[in-house]
Every structure is written in structure tokens, then in C-alpha cells.
Amino acid sequence: MKLLGNIVWFIFGGFISALLLAVFGLLWCATIIGIPVGLQALKAARLSLAPFGKQVVYGGGPGRFLLNVLWIVLGGFAPAVCCAVFGLIWCATIVGIPFGLQFFKLAKLALMPFGATIE
């Protein structure tokens, strides 16, 4: 079921989401100071390719909190809102609810990537 979900996901929005996050990450990686930010966007892009069957585990700490606040200010808010909007659109249909939930998972990761690991 995970394989089928990931294939349908990739065709109906996952590729576009991964592409946008990867471009965002590569643009940040073009500058030396932006590499940590770009790596976090690439982490979200990797999850966006095949999110079914994967979980995001969040770790805490004051350092990670401050990095996530900087992330939101430096541009992480736009990808999170984009993923949340796609999630709402998918959840508007009964059939699309599993896909909407995956977009919500991506939105949370796009909003708070520092300290998150993908399992």
C-alpha cells in the first residue's frame, strides 16, 4: 500500500513539491552562510518524494528552537504555507485525505526542520 501511495503521490503533486523545495534548498546552498538552511530544505524535499511509510521525529532544545525561528524568518514560512494549502485542497475531497495528511506532515517539517529526523 505504501508503494502505491508513493507512486500516486509522486504523480499528483509530490514531484512538484520536491522540486520546489529542492530549488529553494539549492539556492540557499549557493551561499556559504546559507548551507545549513539549504540542507534543511533538501531534507524536506527528500521526504516529499515518497512520504508514505516515513515518520518525522522531532528533537528539542533551545539551540534548535532558535535555529527554527531564524529558519521561519529567512524563508521557511513560504514552503510551509504552500504545503498546508495543498493539504487543505487534497482534504477537500474524501479520496484525497491521505494525501492531504502527507502534505500537513511536510508543512510541519518545512516549518520546523532543525532537530527533525526522518525515519
Buried (B, 14 or more C-beta within 10 A) or exposed (E): EEEEBBEBBBEEBBEEBBEBBBEBBEBBBEEEEBEBBBBBBBBBBBBBBBBBEBEBEBEEEEEBEEBBEEBBEEBBEEBBEBBBEBBEBBBEEEEBEBBBBBBBBBBBBBBBBBBBEEE
